[in-house]
Amino acid sequence: MVVKPAPASLPLPALAARPEHVAIIMDGNGRWAQAHAQSRSEGHRAGAQAIRPVIERLGEHGVGVLTLFGFSTENWGRPRTEVETILKLGAEFIDTYTDELDERGVRLQHLGDPERLPGWLRRRVQKAVDRTAGNDTMVVNLAFNYGGRADILQAVQRLVAEGARPEQITEEAIAARLTTAGLPDVDLLIRTGGERRVSNFLVWQATYAELYFTDVYWPDFDALQVDRALEEFSRRSRRFGLVPSDSVEDHGTAG
C-alpha cells in the first residue's frame, strides 16, 4: 500500500480547545474514484491510504480516542465485489500498520458485531486487538459491521439478560454496556464527502458531539483538513443544554 505522506513541515495550529474523542465517517471514496476516472475499488483503496496520516495528525494534536466508521451494518447491501474490497482493505490496513501503531502506543479496538465478518478478517482484527491491548497513548476504534441502534439494543438486551429491574435500566447502565464502554463520549464527529447526516453511527455516544461536515472526499482528507476540523471545533461554544452564562466553554482538552 502506498501511503500519501502528510506534509512534514506543517506546523500545529494553536487551539483554544481540542476534542478528546473524534469520530469520522469516511465518506466519498466512490465519488472520488468517479472524479478521477477510476473504479470504485480504487477509490476505496485510496481511502484506506488516507487513514494512517489522519491517525498520525490527530495523535500529534493529543487526541486520545479516534473512531473510524469502516463498514456499517447497512453496507452489506452493496454489491458483493465492493463489500469484499472494503473488507480486504481493512485486513490489509491491519496487516500493514499494526506493528507501527503498536510501537507508537496505539491501542486498536473493534466496534460492532464480529460474527458476520469473514473468519479471516475476524482473526486479523482479534490479533491486532490482542497485540495492542496494553497500549495507552491513543485508542483507535475500527467500526466494522457496526450500527448505532444495534449497539444500544444489544446493551439493553444485556441488561435484561442480567435480570435488571426497570429502575436499574439507566443511562449509566446502558453506557457501560455499549461497545465504547469506558471511553469518553464523542466530542467531534466528522463526515467527509458532502453528506449531512450521521447514518446510524455512534448515535448514543455522539448525542452532544459537535458535527463537522466537509465536501472533501475521504481520500483527500489529509493533515491540513484535520487541522481545519479541529480549528472549527475550537471555535464552537459547547453548552450541553445550558444557557451561555453557565455553559462549559471547553469540554475537551485545554490547549
HUTA-V908029 format. One record per residue. SS is DSSP state (hx for helix, st for strand, lp for the rest). PHI is phi in degrees with one decimal (* if undefined). Layout:
SS&PHI / SS&PHI
//
This chain:
lp&* / lp&-91.6 / lp&-96.6 / lp&-75.6 / lp&-71.4 / lp&-74.9 / lp&-58.7 / lp&-67.0 / lp&-94.0 / lp&-71.2 / lp&-73.8 / lp&-76.1 / lp&-72.2 / lp&-76.0 / lp&-118.3 / lp&-70.9 / st&-155.9 / st&-133.9 / lp&-72.8 / lp&-87.3 / st&-128.8 / st&-110.9 / st&-121.0 / st&-130.9 / st&-92.7 / lp&-84.3 / lp&-112.2 / lp&108.6 / hx&-61.9 / hx&-65.9 / hx&-70.6 / hx&-62.1 / hx&-62.3 / hx&-62.0 / hx&-66.1 / lp&-105.6 / lp&54.6 / lp&-123.7 / lp&-75.8 / hx&-61.9 / hx&-61.1 / hx&-67.1 / hx&-64.0 / hx&-66.6 / hx&-65.3 / hx&-63.1 / hx&-65.2 / hx&-63.1 / hx&-68.7 / hx&-80.2 / hx&-68.6 / hx&-58.6 / hx&-60.3 / hx&-69.8 / hx&-58.0 / hx&-61.7 / hx&-68.7 / hx&-64.7 / hx&-62.9 / hx&-62.6 / lp&-79.7 / lp&83.1 / lp&-70.3 / lp&-87.2 / st&-136.7 / st&-129.1 / st&-117.0 / st&-110.5 / st&-85.9 / st&-88.6 / st&-160.9 / st&-93.1 / hx&-63.4 / hx&-80.2 / hx&-68.5 / hx&-63.0 / hx&-79.3 / lp&-74.7 / lp&-54.2 / hx&-56.2 / hx&-63.9 / hx&-69.4 / hx&-59.4 / hx&-61.9 / hx&-62.8 / hx&-60.9 / hx&-67.1 / hx&-66.4 / hx&-68.3 / hx&-61.4 / hx&-64.8 / hx&-64.2 / hx&-61.2 / hx&-61.5 / hx&-61.6 / hx&-77.1 / hx&-114.7 / hx&-59.7 / hx&-59.6 / hx&-64.0 / hx&-64.6 / hx&-62.4 / hx&-63.4 / lp&-84.1 / lp&82.3 / st&-85.7 / st&-100.8 / st&-90.9 / st&-133.3 / st&-109.4 / st&-110.9 / lp&119.9 / lp&-84.3 / hx&-77.5 / hx&-63.0 / hx&-83.9 / lp&-68.6 / lp&-61.3 / hx&-55.7 / hx&-63.8 / hx&-79.5 / hx&-57.1 / hx&-64.8 / hx&-65.2 / hx&-61.0 / hx&-64.0 / hx&-62.1 / hx&-67.3 / hx&-62.4 / hx&-65.0 / hx&-62.4 / lp&-104.0 / lp&-59.4 / lp&-89.2 / lp&-81.2 / lp&-141.2 / lp&-75.0 / st&-159.2 / st&-107.4 / st&-118.6 / st&-91.4 / st&-102.4 / st&-92.4 / st&-118.9 / st&55.2 / st&-110.8 / lp&-142.2 / hx&-63.2 / hx&-66.5 / hx&-63.6 / hx&-60.3 / hx&-67.2 / hx&-57.9 / hx&-65.4 / hx&-64.3 / hx&-67.1 / hx&-61.1 / hx&-63.5 / hx&-61.6 / hx&-63.1 / hx&-63.1 / lp&-80.4 / lp&84.5 / lp&-65.3 / lp&-80.3 / hx&-49.5 / hx&-70.8 / hx&-90.3 / lp&-87.6 / lp&-107.1 / hx&-59.1 / hx&-64.1 / hx&-67.2 / hx&-67.1 / hx&-58.7 / lp&-71.8 / lp&-115.9 / lp&-75.9 / lp&-66.0 / lp&-99.5 / lp&-52.1 / lp&90.2 / lp&-104.1 / lp&-68.7 / lp&-62.8 / lp&-70.3 / lp&-92.1 / st&-135.6 / st&-111.4 / st&-107.2 / st&-126.6 / lp&-92.4 / lp&89.8 / lp&95.0 / lp&-79.6 / lp&-122.0 / lp&-155.8 / lp&-98.8 / lp&52.1 / lp&63.0 / lp&-109.6 / lp&49.2 / lp&-65.9 / lp&-78.3 / lp&-70.9 / lp&-103.5 / lp&-53.5 / lp&-111.9 / lp&-69.7 / st&-77.8 / st&-99.6 / st&-129.2 / st&-107.6 / lp&-134.7 / lp&-78.1 / lp&-65.2 / lp&-70.5 / hx&-54.1 / hx&-59.6 / hx&-99.0 / lp&-84.0 / lp&-115.3 / hx&-59.3 / hx&-63.4 / hx&-66.9 / hx&-59.0 / hx&-59.0 / hx&-63.8 / hx&-64.9 / hx&-70.4 / hx&-64.3 / hx&-63.2 / hx&-57.8 / hx&-67.4 / hx&-89.8 / lp&-75.7 / lp&-103.7 / lp&-94.8 / lp&-103.7 / lp&52.6 / lp&85.2 / lp&-92.8 / lp&-80.4 / hx&-54.1 / hx&-65.9 / hx&-105.9 / lp&-74.2 / lp&-94.4 / lp&-67.7 / lp&-129.7 / lp&-90.9 / lp&-92.7 / st&-96.2 / st&-63.8 / lp&-96.5
//
